[in-house]
Amino acid sequence: MRLLRRVAATCGIVLMATSAAAAPVAATAQYLVSLSGTGIASVTIRLNDTGRRYAMAIDARITGLAQLVASGIAKVESAGVSNGRELVSEKFDLLTRAAGEDFTVSIEYAQKDVTAFIVTPPLINNIDRVALERRHLHGVNDMIAAFVLKGGGLDKSLCDRRLQIFTGLERFNVAMRFARADEATSKRTGYQGPVILCNIRYTPVSGHFTTSEVTNYLADSDRILIWYAPLATPGYFIPYRVLLTTSMGDLSMVLTELTQ
């Protein structure tokens, strides 16, 4: 279950950015998640955006050697308003299932404010958990609504973003900055062409455990990287690759197939 949640969290880190064109788009992206070069999960992301409303769904499955220590699925859905500048979540649902156990999160938003959320089973608070405060539930988005970047072009401005995310368990901030322009050349991936590399800084705000190794590692890390590639529809960009260094090796998520 812990491994499955890490995969889901990785998908969440992938999905951090905002938007700016209002053209309709429909795309399906397939990703492979690997740890130290060994495939551990497959991820399918489906996006539909009419220019006014969007809906996204993510399905992740543990694969390969990871099944020796965990097997299961993660499903995420997000839906809300596509206002031409950004995706604004109105509903977010997460389900992870492993070893016969289900874990679910459901969140409702109104104009970037959380109006209701339910976590099942509920997380047990203790002295190590930083308390969620009501003020932390304003001006936030879900971790999936930021998956699609919308912008004028594939340039450094795509990386100039500051995000406030609420997952149902934690509130955290993400600062993105431009690292460099790059080129995707591997024939084994679902895209070849120009990409933009963004550096990610993660700052926990509340809901996290001060003793969490994962939280503390992410907060101290200066090597959370996302390469973005353009969709065929002008003004839309999706992650081509995500790279996160962990104590167990590099955790990577790479685009393997793209249908649009």
Backbone as CSV, one residue per row, in Angstrom:
resi,resn,N_x,N_y,N_z,CA_x,CA_y,CA_z,C_x,C_y,C_z
1,MET,0.839,-1.209,0.000,0.000,0.000,0.000,0.871,1.256,0.000
2,ARG,1.983,1.226,0.770,2.860,2.391,0.814,3.487,2.651,-0.545
3,LEU,3.920,1.573,-1.227,4.491,1.727,-2.560,3.458,2.276,-3.529
4,LEU,2.223,1.769,-3.442,1.158,2.228,-4.333,0.891,3.708,-4.118
5,ARG,0.892,4.139,-2.865,0.646,5.554,-2.586,1.793,6.413,-3.088
6,ARG,3.022,5.875,-3.040,4.145,6.634,-3.580,4.001,6.819,-5.084
7,VAL,3.537,5.765,-5.771,3.303,5.882,-7.211,2.232,6.931,-7.470
8,ALA,1.142,6.877,-6.694,0.072,7.872,-6.863,0.581,9.276,-6.575
9,ALA,1.440,9.398,-5.534,2.004,10.704,-5.210,2.905,11.209,-6.324
10,THR,3.662,10.275,-6.917,4.514,10.652,-8.041,3.676,11.188,-9.183
11,CYS,2.539,10.497,-9.459,1.632,10.990,-10.493,1.164,12.393,-10.130
12,GLY,0.932,12.597,-8.822,0.495,13.915,-8.395,1.541,14.975,-8.625
13,ILE,2.806,14.658,-8.329,3.877,15.610,-8.563,3.991,15.927,-10.040
14,VAL,3.725,14.876,-10.864,3.748,15.104,-12.308,2.780,16.204,-12.686
15,LEU,1.644,16.260,-11.953,0.534,17.062,-12.441,0.529,18.449,-11.834
16,MET,1.591,19.198,-11.965,1.636,20.485,-11.315,1.984,21.605,-12.283
17,ALA,0.969,22.348,-12.771,1.143,23.506,-13.619,-0.206,24.125,-13.916
18,THR,-0.273,25.258,-14.682,-1.565,25.873,-15.004,-1.722,26.173,-16.482
19,SER,-2.618,27.146,-16.898,-3.070,27.136,-18.274,-3.356,28.476,-18.935
20,ALA,-3.711,28.455,-20.338,-4.113,29.708,-21.003,-4.673,29.669,-22.415
21,ALA,-5.084,28.652,-23.025,-5.773,28.696,-24.313,-7.067,27.930,-24.180
22,ALA,-8.051,28.181,-25.002,-9.365,27.592,-24.797,-9.794,26.685,-25.941
23,ALA,-8.866,26.063,-26.637,-9.201,25.152,-27.731,-9.585,23.790,-27.175
24,PRO,-10.588,23.108,-27.782,-10.958,21.765,-27.318,-9.806,20.789,-27.539
25,VAL,-9.677,19.819,-26.643,-8.616,18.824,-26.766,-9.084,17.509,-26.165
26,ALA,-8.664,16.403,-26.778,-8.893,15.066,-26.238,-7.611,14.282,-26.457
27,ALA,-7.053,13.739,-25.407,-5.783,13.025,-25.528,-5.717,11.916,-24.492
28,THR,-4.991,10.840,-24.845,-4.698,9.746,-23.926,-3.191,9.540,-23.913
29,ALA,-2.601,9.587,-22.729,-1.156,9.435,-22.586,-0.847,8.220,-21.729
30,GLN,0.096,7.407,-22.190,0.551,6.233,-21.447,1.951,6.518,-20.908
31,TYR,2.166,6.144,-19.642,3.464,6.367,-19.009,3.968,5.079,-18.365
32,LEU,5.290,4.960,-18.274,5.931,3.887,-17.528,6.666,4.507,-16.352
33,VAL,6.394,3.975,-15.156,7.087,4.420,-13.948,8.152,3.386,-13.612
34,SER,9.366,3.846,-13.387,10.452,2.928,-13.055,11.231,3.444,-11.858
35,LEU,11.827,2.517,-11.140,12.670,2.835,-9.991,14.033,2.198,-10.229
36,SER,15.057,3.027,-10.305,16.418,2.562,-10.598,16.471,1.720,-11.866
37,GLY,15.685,2.106,-12.871,15.702,1.431,-14.160,14.786,0.238,-14.286
38,THR,14.106,-0.157,-13.204,13.186,-1.291,-13.227,11.745,-0.794,-13.243
39,GLY,10.955,-1.241,-14.232,9.563,-0.818,-14.315,8.765,-1.296,-13.119
40,ILE,8.015,-0.380,-12.486,7.224,-0.753,-11.314,5.740,-0.430,-11.484
41,ALA,5.384,0.384,-12.472,3.970,0.728,-12.641,3.721,1.256,-14.045
42,SER,2.494,1.074,-14.516,2.033,1.684,-15.764,0.913,2.651,-15.429
43,VAL,0.884,3.760,-16.140,-0.082,4.825,-15.856,-0.741,5.263,-17.154
44,THR,-2.076,5.371,-17.148,-2.824,5.896,-18.287,-3.555,7.159,-17.849
45,ILE,-3.383,8.223,-18.604,-4.035,9.496,-18.287,-4.898,9.909,-19.467
46,ARG,-6.171,10.166,-19.216,-7.114,10.589,-20.258,-7.585,12.009,-19.959
47,LEU,-7.526,12.848,-20.965,-7.908,14.253,-20.821,-8.935,14.633,-21.869
48,ASN,-10.000,15.281,-21.431,-10.965,15.903,-22.335,-11.232,17.318,-21.837
49,ASP,-11.066,18.279,-22.732,-11.254,19.683,-22.378,-12.008,20.357,-23.523
50,THR,-13.213,20.843,-23.223,-14.026,21.493,-24.252,-13.650,22.953,-24.447
51,GLY,-12.795,23.463,-23.581,-12.502,24.888,-23.558,-13.278,25.601,-22.473
52,ARG,-14.345,24.943,-21.997,-15.138,25.473,-20.872,-15.146,24.520,-19.678
53,ARG,-15.182,23.225,-19.976,-15.182,22.203,-18.935,-14.092,21.179,-19.255
54,TYR,-13.502,20.612,-18.207,-12.517,19.569,-18.421,-12.848,18.366,-17.550
55,ALA,-12.342,17.215,-17.949,-12.423,15.993,-17.135,-11.142,15.203,-17.383
56,MET,-10.540,14.710,-16.321,-9.340,13.893,-16.419,-9.482,12.652,-15.565
57,ALA,-8.884,11.556,-16.043,-8.892,10.300,-15.294,-7.512,9.662,-15.387
58,ILE,-7.059,9.129,-14.272,-5.765,8.446,-14.214,-5.980,7.041,-13.682
59,ASP,-5.388,6.059,-14.366,-5.378,4.673,-13.894,-3.932,4.227,-13.786
60,ALA,-3.526,3.768,-12.602,-2.166,3.287,-12.391,-2.223,1.861,-11.855
61,ARG,-1.299,1.018,-12.350,-1.223,-0.372,-11.906,0.223,-0.730,-11.588
62,ILE,0.399,-1.348,-10.431,1.716,-1.866,-10.068,2.069,-3.009,-11.007
63,THR,3.308,-3.005,-11.503,3.731,-4.032,-12.456,5.120,-4.543,-12.084
64,GLY,5.576,-5.542,-12.834,6.954,-6.005,-12.733,7.346,-6.468,-11.342
65,LEU,8.610,-6.193,-10.970,9.141,-6.674,-9.696,8.448,-6.055,-8.503
66,ALA,7.788,-4.913,-8.704,7.092,-4.276,-7.590,6.005,-5.174,-7.024
67,GLN,5.486,-6.106,-7.841,4.434,-7.002,-7.360,4.934,-7.958,-6.278
68,LEU,6.251,-8.078,-6.142,6.796,-8.929,-5.081,6.538,-8.331,-3.713
69,VAL,6.404,-7.007,-3.659,6.180,-6.358,-2.369,4.829,-5.675,-2.291
70,ALA,4.187,-5.432,-3.432,2.874,-4.785,-3.431,2.204,-5.022,-4.765
71,SER,0.895,-5.140,-4.753,0.134,-5.206,-5.994,-1.146,-4.432,-5.784
72,GLY,-1.618,-3.792,-6.829,-2.840,-3.034,-6.650,-3.020,-2.005,-7.727
73,ILE,-3.957,-1.098,-7.496,-4.314,-0.081,-8.473,-4.473,1.262,-7.782
74,ALA,-4.391,2.313,-8.569,-4.745,3.655,-8.123,-5.578,4.290,-9.220
75,LYS,-6.678,4.921,-8.851,-7.545,5.619,-9.796,-7.791,7.036,-9.282
76,VAL,-7.658,7.992,-10.194,-7.865,9.397,-9.845,-8.766,10.028,-10.891
77,GLU,-9.722,10.842,-10.436,-10.574,11.599,-11.346,-10.640,13.049,-10.890
78,SER,-10.631,13.939,-11.857,-10.726,15.372,-11.580,-11.613,16.003,-12.640
79,ALA,-12.478,16.925,-12.227,-13.361,17.605,-13.176,-13.651,19.009,-12.677
80,GLY,-13.860,19.914,-13.638,-14.173,21.277,-13.245,-14.198,22.223,-14.424
81,VAL,-13.822,23.455,-14.176,-13.920,24.538,-15.147,-12.593,24.718,-15.866
82,SER,-12.670,24.855,-17.200,-11.518,25.262,-18.004,-11.807,26.675,-18.477
83,ASN,-11.192,27.650,-17.808,-11.599,29.029,-18.060,-10.766,29.731,-19.119
84,GLY,-9.953,28.974,-19.848,-9.114,29.575,-20.866,-7.741,29.917,-20.368
85,ARG,-7.608,30.125,-19.057,-6.306,30.439,-18.474,-5.777,29.294,-17.634
86,GLU,-6.709,28.535,-17.013,-6.298,27.432,-16.157,-7.438,26.465,-15.927
87,LEU,-7.104,25.288,-15.430,-8.093,24.308,-15.007,-8.368,24.521,-13.524
88,VAL,-9.636,24.691,-13.187,-10.036,24.953,-11.805,-10.918,23.804,-11.338
89,SER,-10.424,23.008,-10.421,-11.125,21.805,-9.992,-12.400,22.126,-9.224
90,GLU,-13.429,21.326,-9.492,-14.653,21.361,-8.694,-14.856,20.048,-7.951
91,LYS,-14.227,18.959,-8.452,-14.357,17.666,-7.789,-13.127,16.823,-8.053
92,PHE,-12.645,16.167,-7.008,-11.463,15.310,-7.080,-11.750,14.032,-6.310
93,ASP,-11.442,12.879,-6.922,-11.641,11.580,-6.257,-10.412,10.705,-6.472
94,LEU,-9.983,10.061,-5.406,-8.833,9.157,-5.448,-9.214,7.838,-4.805
95,LEU,-8.831,6.734,-5.447,-8.990,5.400,-4.878,-7.688,4.637,-5.060
96,THR,-7.155,4.074,-3.972,-6.064,3.111,-4.072,-6.551,1.803,-3.450
97,ARG,-6.167,0.701,-4.091,-6.583,-0.620,-3.605,-5.365,-1.542,-3.623
98,ALA,-5.014,-2.091,-2.479,-3.869,-2.995,-2.374,-4.063,-3.909,-1.182
99,ALA,-3.681,-5.177,-1.365,-3.754,-6.166,-0.295,-5.146,-6.215,0.333
100,GLY,-6.187,-6.057,-0.502,-7.551,-6.122,-0.005,-8.010,-4.899,0.753
101,GLU,-7.222,-3.830,0.738,-7.577,-2.611,1.459,-7.839,-1.473,0.481
102,ASP,-8.917,-0.727,0.718,-9.230,0.455,-0.080,-8.927,1.713,0.724
103,PHE,-8.422,2.711,0.018,-8.217,4.027,0.608,-8.807,5.036,-0.360
104,THR,-9.706,5.912,0.096,-10.379,6.855,-0.789,-10.307,8.276,-0.264
105,VAL,-10.269,9.199,-1.201,-10.329,10.630,-0.895,-11.322,11.258,-1.853
106,SER,-12.219,12.093,-1.341,-13.161,12.840,-2.164,-13.159,14.296,-1.708
107,ILE,-12.963,15.211,-2.659,-12.896,16.636,-2.336,-13.818,17.411,-3.268
108,GLU,-14.509,18.399,-2.741,-15.310,19.319,-3.547,-14.769,20.733,-3.352
109,TYR,-14.690,21.463,-4.467,-14.170,22.826,-4.459,-15.190,23.779,-5.079
110,ALA,-15.124,25.028,-4.682,-15.895,26.089,-5.326,-14.990,27.295,-5.456
111,GLN,-14.647,27.648,-6.700,-13.782,28.788,-6.989,-12.490,28.730,-6.163
112,LYS,-11.875,27.564,-6.170,-10.580,27.304,-5.532,-10.636,27.247,-4.004
113,ASP,-11.822,27.199,-3.438,-11.957,26.987,-1.999,-12.539,25.599,-1.750
114,VAL,-11.992,24.879,-0.781,-12.507,23.556,-0.433,-13.821,23.723,0.313
115,THR,-14.879,23.063,-0.182,-16.178,23.140,0.481,-16.489,21.875,1.279
116,ALA,-15.875,20.753,0.903,-16.084,19.499,1.640,-15.000,18.511,1.234
117,PHE,-14.601,17.653,2.179,-13.696,16.562,1.828,-13.862,15.412,2.819
118,ILE,-13.696,14.191,2.294,-13.835,12.974,3.093,-12.655,12.055,2.772
119,VAL,-12.032,11.520,3.811,-10.944,10.555,3.666,-11.354,9.277,4.383
120,THR,-11.297,8.127,3.676,-11.716,6.845,4.239,-10.652,5.771,3.984
121,PRO,-10.151,5.091,5.035,-10.383,5.379,6.449,-9.722,6.698,6.842
122,PRO,-10.262,7.360,7.855,-9.705,8.657,8.251,-8.275,8.506,8.765
123,LEU,-7.459,9.513,8.506,-6.083,9.514,8.972,-6.069,9.833,10.466
124,ILE,-5.323,9.029,11.214,-5.244,9.232,12.657,-4.251,10.349,12.966
125,ASN,-4.710,11.360,13.675,-3.825,12.461,14.055,-2.971,12.061,15.248
126,ASN,-1.767,12.570,15.265,-0.935,12.454,16.468,-0.074,13.701,16.569
127,ILE,0.796,13.738,17.562,1.557,14.966,17.819,2.539,15.280,16.689
128,ASP,2.792,14.302,15.816,3.739,14.523,14.717,3.079,15.121,13.487
129,ARG,1.734,15.187,13.476,1.056,15.711,12.295,0.780,17.204,12.444
130,VAL,1.160,17.973,11.430,0.907,19.410,11.428,-0.572,19.631,11.114
131,ALA,-1.260,20.337,11.994,-2.710,20.477,11.889,-3.117,21.265,10.641
132,LEU,-4.146,20.742,9.951,-4.771,21.491,8.859,-5.574,22.637,9.450
133,GLU,-5.447,23.822,8.898,-6.215,24.975,9.350,-7.157,25.424,8.239
134,ARG,-8.274,26.011,8.626,-9.274,26.441,7.653,-8.668,27.377,6.608
135,ARG,-7.765,28.245,7.025,-7.169,29.202,6.082,-6.337,28.502,5.004
136,HIS,-5.913,27.274,5.268,-5.124,26.529,4.286,-5.986,25.921,3.181
137,LEU,-7.315,26.028,3.313,-8.230,25.439,2.334,-8.780,26.468,1.353
138,HIS,-8.197,27.645,1.347,-8.615,28.710,0.425,-7.547,28.921,-0.643
139,GLY,-8.004,29.204,-1.860,-7.085,29.496,-2.949,-6.276,28.301,-3.415
140,VAL,-6.868,27.093,-3.328,-6.132,25.868,-3.661,-6.757,25.158,-4.857
141,ASN,-6.014,24.199,-5.386,-6.476,23.374,-6.489,-6.128,21.929,-6.170
142,ASP,-6.684,20.987,-6.937,-6.281,19.604,-6.694,-4.999,19.298,-7.455
143,MET,-4.380,18.157,-7.151,-3.069,17.857,-7.703,-3.151,17.340,-9.130
144,ILE,-4.378,17.157,-9.661,-4.551,16.686,-11.029,-4.944,17.825,-11.963
145,ALA,-5.680,18.797,-11.446,-6.149,19.903,-12.287,-4.991,20.671,-12.906
146,ALA,-3.806,20.585,-12.315,-2.649,21.298,-12.836,-1.857,20.480,-13.846
147,PHE,-2.380,19.301,-14.248,-1.635,18.420,-15.149,-1.349,19.060,-16.500
148,VAL,-2.323,19.729,-17.080,-2.154,20.327,-18.401,-1.660,21.758,-18.263
149,LEU,-0.562,22.053,-18.959,-0.098,23.431,-19.057,-0.755,24.077,-20.266
150,LYS,-1.230,25.276,-20.116,-1.716,26.055,-21.247,-0.885,27.321,-21.330
151,GLY,-0.384,27.598,-22.507,0.459,28.774,-22.667,0.595,29.146,-24.122
152,GLY,1.320,30.242,-24.361,1.462,30.730,-25.716,2.447,29.929,-26.548
153,GLY,3.399,29.252,-25.905,4.392,28.492,-26.651,5.289,27.717,-25.720
154,LEU,6.149,26.904,-26.304,7.067,26.069,-25.528,8.286,26.916,-25.175
155,ASP,8.155,27.715,-24.111,9.248,28.602,-23.716,9.358,28.643,-22.201
156,LYS,10.298,29.410,-21.704,10.620,29.413,-20.268,9.462,29.915,-19.413
157,SER,8.524,30.680,-19.998,7.403,31.197,-19.210,6.496,30.074,-18.702
158,LEU,6.520,28.902,-19.369,5.704,27.778,-18.911,6.083,27.340,-17.502
159,CYS,7.343,27.542,-17.136,7.834,27.054,-15.843,7.669,28.074,-14.723
160,ASP,7.235,29.267,-15.047,7.142,30.328,-14.045,5.804,30.254,-13.343
161,ARG,5.681,29.346,-12.350,4.393,29.103,-11.702,4.571,28.808,-10.221
162,ARG,3.573,29.239,-9.440,3.512,28.913,-8.017,2.122,28.352,-7.735
163,LEU,2.076,27.159,-7.194,0.825,26.434,-7.017,0.553,26.153,-5.552
164,GLN,-0.725,26.169,-5.196,-1.175,25.786,-3.854,-2.101,24.584,-3.993
165,ILE,-1.693,23.446,-3.422,-2.360,22.167,-3.660,-2.912,21.605,-2.348
166,PHE,-4.151,21.078,-2.438,-4.735,20.341,-1.311,-5.144,18.969,-1.799
167,THR,-4.656,17.911,-1.137,-4.881,16.533,-1.581,-5.957,15.806,-0.789
168,GLY,-6.549,16.464,0.207,-7.462,15.782,1.120,-6.756,15.357,2.388
169,LEU,-5.454,15.147,2.290,-4.620,14.803,3.437,-3.654,15.927,3.789
170,GLU,-3.090,16.529,2.756,-2.044,17.526,2.970,-2.290,18.773,2.131
171,ARG,-1.822,19.877,2.637,-1.746,21.123,1.873,-0.259,21.425,1.671
172,PHE,0.140,21.661,0.408,1.528,22.006,0.143,1.604,23.002,-1.002
173,ASN,2.734,23.660,-1.113,2.989,24.615,-2.190,4.039,24.048,-3.129
174,VAL,3.954,24.441,-4.387,4.923,24.035,-5.395,5.388,25.284,-6.142
175,ALA,6.687,25.447,-6.223,7.272,26.524,-7.020,7.987,25.897,-8.202
176,MET,7.636,26.351,-9.412,8.271,25.861,-10.630,9.152,26.954,-11.215
177,ARG,10.311,26.542,-11.741,11.179,27.513,-12.421,11.837,26.857,-13.635
178,PHE,12.154,27.674,-14.604,12.765,27.207,-15.842,14.182,26.708,-15.578
179,ALA,14.505,25.538,-16.159,15.863,25.007,-16.069,16.578,25.150,-17.413
180,ARG,15.978,24.592,-18.487,16.596,24.725,-19.809,15.653,24.198,-20.886
181,ALA,15.893,24.595,-22.114,15.241,23.995,-23.270,15.989,22.719,-23.614
182,ASP,15.257,21.692,-24.068,15.875,20.393,-24.314,15.225,19.759,-25.541
183,GLU,15.684,18.564,-25.897,15.156,17.842,-27.044,14.926,16.392,-26.658
184,ALA,13.720,15.868,-26.910,13.408,14.453,-26.693,13.730,13.699,-27.975
185,THR,14.650,12.736,-27.893,15.114,12.050,-29.101,14.891,10.538,-29.075
186,SER,14.567,9.963,-27.921,14.457,8.511,-27.822,13.283,7.987,-28.643
187,LYS,13.547,6.986,-29.490,12.504,6.363,-30.302,11.620,5.426,-29.475
188,ARG,12.017,5.160,-28.244,11.236,4.270,-27.380,10.149,5.026,-26.627
189,THR,10.088,6.326,-26.793,9.090,7.125,-26.092,7.985,7.554,-27.049
190,GLY,6.948,8.148,-26.486,5.776,8.512,-27.278,5.861,9.864,-27.935
191,TYR,7.021,10.527,-27.843,7.179,11.852,-28.444,8.656,12.093,-28.711
192,GLN,8.943,12.691,-29.853,10.283,13.158,-30.171,10.163,14.602,-30.655
193,GLY,10.978,15.466,-30.070,10.923,16.868,-30.445,11.329,17.763,-29.287
194,PRO,11.100,19.065,-29.398,11.519,20.012,-28.353,10.698,19.859,-27.073
195,VAL,11.361,20.038,-25.940,10.721,20.002,-24.627,11.316,21.117,-23.773
196,ILE,10.617,21.427,-22.692,11.098,22.412,-21.723,11.266,21.709,-20.377
197,LEU,12.416,21.918,-19.739,12.682,21.313,-18.434,12.392,22.319,-17.329
198,CYS,11.531,21.911,-16.388,11.189,22.733,-15.228,11.717,22.082,-13.955
199,ASN,12.244,22.885,-13.059,12.670,22.424,-11.740,11.554,22.689,-10.744
200,ILE,11.287,21.717,-9.856,10.172,21.793,-8.911,10.691,21.887,-7.485
201,ARG,10.137,22.829,-6.725,10.426,22.907,-5.285,9.129,22.673,-4.521
202,TYR,9.165,21.710,-3.615,8.003,21.303,-2.818,8.140,21.855,-1.402
203,THR,7.081,22.520,-0.919,7.080,23.066,0.445,5.833,22.593,1.175
204,PRO,5.973,21.711,2.188,4.797,21.279,2.948,4.259,22.426,3.798
205,VAL,2.931,22.491,3.911,2.294,23.547,4.704,1.592,22.953,5.916
206,SER,0.709,21.968,5.691,-0.008,21.358,6.812,-0.550,20.003,6.393
207,GLY,-0.959,19.214,7.394,-1.496,17.886,7.144,-0.431,16.807,7.067
208,HIS,0.822,17.189,6.935,1.911,16.220,6.833,2.433,15.849,8.222
209,PHE,3.199,14.777,8.281,3.837,14.349,9.529,5.279,14.844,9.544
210,THR,5.669,15.486,10.607,7.024,16.027,10.703,8.068,14.917,10.700
211,THR,7.666,13.685,11.047,8.596,12.564,11.078,8.607,11.774,9.771
212,SER,7.821,12.205,8.779,7.734,11.481,7.517,9.033,11.620,6.727
213,GLU,9.680,10.497,6.422,10.912,10.530,5.638,10.645,11.046,4.229
214,VAL,9.501,10.632,3.637,9.179,11.047,2.278,8.973,12.558,2.214
215,THR,8.178,13.102,3.145,7.912,14.543,3.160,9.196,15.332,3.338
216,ASN,10.005,14.925,4.295,11.244,15.646,4.573,12.222,15.549,3.405
217,TYR,12.236,14.391,2.758,13.132,14.219,1.606,12.712,15.119,0.459
218,LEU,11.398,15.152,0.173,10.904,15.999,-0.915,11.152,17.477,-0.622
219,ALA,10.951,17.871,0.644,11.141,19.274,1.006,12.597,19.700,0.863
220,ASP,13.519,18.774,1.081,14.945,19.089,0.995,15.511,18.897,-0.408
221,SER,14.748,18.246,-1.295,15.274,17.881,-2.608,15.329,19.071,-3.554
222,ASP,16.432,19.154,-4.288,16.541,20.143,-5.358,16.594,19.440,-6.713
223,ARG,16.163,18.169,-6.741,16.192,17.405,-7.991,14.841,16.732,-8.231
224,ILE,13.812,17.550,-8.337,12.511,17.109,-8.829,12.335,17.821,-10.164
225,LEU,12.353,17.060,-11.249,12.421,17.637,-12.586,11.264,17.153,-13.445
226,ILE,10.690,18.057,-14.245,9.641,17.697,-15.191,9.973,18.305,-16.547
227,TRP,9.999,17.445,-17.578,10.132,17.892,-18.956,8.734,17.954,-19.570
228,TYR,8.377,19.080,-20.197,7.067,19.244,-20.815,7.161,19.233,-22.336
229,ALA,6.183,18.545,-22.964,6.099,18.448,-24.420,4.760,19.003,-24.883
230,PRO,4.675,19.510,-26.126,3.414,20.066,-26.627,2.469,18.983,-27.129
231,LEU,1.169,19.211,-26.965,0.169,18.413,-27.653,-0.021,18.972,-29.066
232,ALA,-0.737,18.207,-29.895,-1.002,18.677,-31.252,-1.876,19.930,-31.242
233,THR,-2.806,20.017,-30.289,-3.646,21.207,-30.158,-2.790,22.367,-29.656
234,PRO,-2.719,23.466,-30.361,-1.859,24.584,-29.953,-2.204,25.091,-28.557
235,GLY,-1.157,25.358,-27.785,-1.353,25.946,-26.463,-1.451,24.958,-25.335
236,TYR,-1.363,23.641,-25.609,-1.451,22.610,-24.578,-0.128,21.863,-24.455
237,PHE,0.263,21.574,-23.196,1.528,20.896,-22.944,1.338,19.877,-21.830
238,ILE,1.995,18.714,-21.964,1.898,17.661,-20.960,3.300,17.205,-20.570
239,PRO,3.449,16.580,-19.386,4.757,16.043,-19.010,5.219,14.959,-19.990
240,TYR,6.455,15.096,-20.433,7.111,14.064,-21.232,7.877,13.112,-20.304
241,ARG,8.514,13.678,-19.298,9.277,12.875,-18.350,9.289,13.560,-16.993
242,VAL,9.270,12.744,-15.928,9.428,13.234,-14.561,10.573,12.458,-13.926
243,LEU,11.435,13.140,-13.207,12.557,12.481,-12.544,12.664,12.977,-11.114
244,LEU,12.678,12.032,-10.188,12.762,12.335,-8.764,13.798,11.406,-8.134
245,THR,14.816,11.972,-7.530,15.826,11.166,-6.847,15.326,10.786,-5.464
246,THR,15.378,9.492,-5.133,14.957,9.006,-3.822,16.091,8.229,-3.177
247,SER,15.895,7.841,-1.925,16.911,7.064,-1.220,17.078,5.673,-1.816
248,MET,16.100,5.236,-2.638,16.166,3.925,-3.270,16.615,4.010,-4.726
249,GLY,16.943,5.211,-5.194,17.352,5.403,-6.577,16.439,6.381,-7.284
250,ASP,16.670,6.599,-8.571,15.858,7.535,-9.343,14.483,6.952,-9.629
251,LEU,13.446,7.716,-9.300,12.071,7.371,-9.639,11.711,8.176,-10.873
252,SER,11.387,7.483,-11.962,11.177,8.132,-13.255,9.818,7.774,-13.822
253,MET,9.196,8.725,-14.498,7.941,8.494,-15.192,8.092,9.053,-16.597
254,VAL,7.953,8.205,-17.625,8.250,8.593,-19.003,7.056,8.308,-19.902
255,LEU,6.751,9.248,-20.786,5.682,9.095,-21.774,6.078,8.019,-22.780
256,THR,5.252,6.979,-22.919,5.557,5.894,-23.850,4.629,5.857,-25.059
257,GLU,3.442,6.455,-24.931,2.489,6.462,-26.051,1.546,7.644,-25.881
258,LEU,1.223,8.311,-26.983,0.329,9.458,-26.940,-0.660,9.372,-28.099
259,THR,-1.954,9.389,-27.760,-3.017,9.374,-28.757,-3.818,10.650,-28.633
260,GLN,-4.028,11.340,-29.758,-4.781,12.610,-29.709,-5.437,12.894,-31.042
